[in-house]
Amino acid sequence: MNKKVALVVLITIGVLLTGCGNKQVKTEGTNNTQNNAIKKQSTNTTANTVNTNSTIAANTVNSGSNISAQSSTNVYTKYSGTWIDNDTLKTDRPFGRAININIDKNANLKGVVSNSSNGFSHISNVNISGKIENNKFTSNFNDDGWGHSGTIELEFKNNEIICALNYDAKSLKINSDWGISYGTFNLVNSNTPISRTITDLRNGGWNDISNQCFDVNLNKYGKVKFLTETNFNTGLYNFYLEDSKGNIACKFPVDYRNDIGQNSLVEGVSAISLADVNNDGLKDVIVLFNGTDSNKNVPISICIIFSQKNNGVFIYNKSLSEKVNKSGNNKDIKSVLNYLK
């Protein structure tokens, strides 16, 4: 069967565009060596990844009935984004069912319905497009990559989308464990605030990279444990803060993946350090990835910086990260810190 290439669904959150200049840098953290146990894997691997940032509040509305009738179709634009089931949200699992859609002010919808198994061993994507009418959207599909065809129906409610996937008679005779899979599913926005524990992450397949996890006293969070997590052998890395009771106090944004996966094969996390890179009294996070340039076939190092805001939220500092990487001062933590002085 023809297995379609998976769509990479990456949740994009705000990026703080700041510089550093000639400012003194205070440091704290670790500078560990590469975790050789991590298998080489491309972060640019085509995959249905669904990742959230629990520290960013979503524009949610009260639960209950369907959307109230309104004269403008512009009401549907707020549904643009990624929608997943509650269990996927709770465990932060990068696999499973998801819809990623964009809706314009005229209620025209375009997107992808996806399903993937653990480790992305089976992946299915169905492109959808059309117009929402009376809170409902319907689209036919001819092939989900595994020989199935049928219909996709979306019903828009105040705090969720009901997704109904139906196979035609012929498709019901084909192995339904592979493919988009039929059924009715209640989906919530992936940015919906939710409480997680370390047990939830383990249930979602996340495991420590032990030499990149450490205790730290971090501003408003106090004494917490910095977690570097990987999921199966996907080449995906997430970063969290865990409090003393096993609760996840913070999840770091994942939009950095759009950058480190370009023309590179990421092999692991080589070093992490906490440093006040802009002299605002708040510790930021510097992460170094090691890998291989996929064009030149030479070893590379990639620096990612998460900047902390006054409210404790961390954002991916794209501009500062690019500045460090372009300078070539990204081979180790010491080089990064010296460059940022």
Helices and strands as residue ranges (DSSP letters): E 26-29, G 73-79, E 81-84, H 86-91, E 98-103, E 108-116, G 118-120, E 123-131, E 136-141, E 150-156, E 161-167, G 171-173, E 183-189, H 198-203, E 206-208, G 210-212, E 214-218, G 219-221, E 222-231, E 237-242, E 248-251, H 257-260, E 264-276, E 284-293, E 299-308, E 314-316, H 318-327, H 333-340
